[in-house]
Amino acid sequence: MKNNTVISILMLMGLFIAIHSAVGQDTLKDNKFKNAVENHKCFKCHGQKYYSYYNEWTEKKVIKRMNPFYVIDSVKFYTQNHCSFKCIDCHDADYETFPHDGMLQMEGMSTCLDCHEDDEKTAKYHMEGIYKEYKASVHFKKYGTVFSCWMCHDPHKYKVTARENEDISNVIIYDNEMCLSCHSNGTNNTILSDSASKNMVAAHDWLPNQKLHFQNVRCLDCHVKIQNDSMVNHDILPKKDAVKRCVDCHSKNTILSATLYKFQSKESRSKLGFLNATILNNSYVVGANRNHILNKASLIIFGLVIILLIIHGILRIIIK
Amino acid sequence: MKEKIYLYPIWVRIWHWLNALLFLLLVLTGLSMQYAAKDSLLFPFNVSVTVHNTCGIILVFNFLFFAFANRFTWNGKYYNIRWKRYGKELWRQIRFYSYGIFKKEPHPFPVTKKRKFNPLQQLSYVIAMYILIPLIIISGIGLLFPEITLNVLFGKSGIWLTDLFHQFLGFSLTIFWLIHLYFCTIGKTATSNFKSMIDGWH
């Protein structure tokens, strides 16, 4: 037992160092780890693939494999939005006793709105609007409440990215990872579906420059219904309704300004009053990025050349 | 009437008309992509992409054929600018088109078997075929295979800069094409130069 305590303290120290380097000084100052010591009681087992305990009946140390769905990455936990929480803020306090009481399985799981409905702090996220969109989404229609918010937004690791990331490519990677964790993962896909996931590359083989599209837009940008309630639309469409017309993105009124660049374009409009600047600094969308000055200049040059040629031609005819 | 000269061998004519067709398609599909809109009168975006890519690739081979053929045949010599006295000759040609032509002065550099192009033609064709076309091909390859293009250059998207350059070249070549078409009407008759490029006789 003494050994276990020493190991636990060392692990806790290791965890602090890892988190410290992962999140930097600022977050530490915010005291987001105020419950780390208490939470460590849970992470001791739930923070790893295997857990051990001393069986007093058999008088032996037992090592068992943790149910993979109950393994929580502690580093990710302390860098996500709810990192200052105690585990027992959401889970029953009786979980502190081991072995856990079987009746605890009956505990109800909170939903996002249980805490965030009419919550002033999260008003800017329009949680109620998101909930409406979620209820209209293909996931909810197909699987009902089984497909909860947690399916995509695991509360143990979810963090807001679109609003806090300067680099849009991080937002794209983060958001796509959420979709692909099931849609390109055979095991995860079968949690709800009878079939294994389709090959996403083959399913999108109609897309020219597929790699470039995958790196620069999110699955969501084509697979959601555009709504204005929330910053990130949650009404995931059935496959047949996804965007497939190139000009929906590749045109002056690109839908990307209502999806991927919605937040940034709003910011940019207020700062610069010019949407183009935002998209141009991040990537390039043929047809959507237009430079008004070059457009005008080229039209003027084109017009002047034609006028000169016409004058020359008319003079030739007259003098003939 | 002056005797006709056989100036355009069959390979030049085939290369020329293929080049012209590709040029037309590339300009139209290029404009369709740049000014894509839901109610566009031009080609649909996906058609434009396919046609533009295909024509671009054919243009590469057509250009390589042109460059090799010019290297190994007499035709290439027409493109050699002789810099000695070139400035004066160029000026004579510019003066002719802007003044002399209206005074019914004789053409300062009539077409002969040894001199197919006047100095102005020579300069514009060398710029178009040996500078602008290779550059538009290189930038086009950069766009066709975006993974070989720099992601970021001077804090801007490398693809955007490459495409801006590609568009600038496309625009310059379109201006060249307009002027070329107009100047082709300055022959014995308005259509004689077009006929020459069909039957080969000037």
Interface residues (C-beta under 8 A of the other chain):
Chain A: P208 N209 K211 L212 R245 C246 V247 D248 H250 S251 K252 N253 L280 N281 N282 S283 Y284 V286 G287 N289 R290 N291 L294 S298 I301 F302 V305 I306 L309 H312 G313 L315 R316 I319
Chain B: M33 Q34 Y35 A36 A37 K38 S40 P44 F45 N46 V49 T50 N53 Y97 I101 F102 K104 P146 E147 G155 K156 S157 I159 W160 D163 L164 F171 T174 I175 L178 I179 Y182 T185 I186
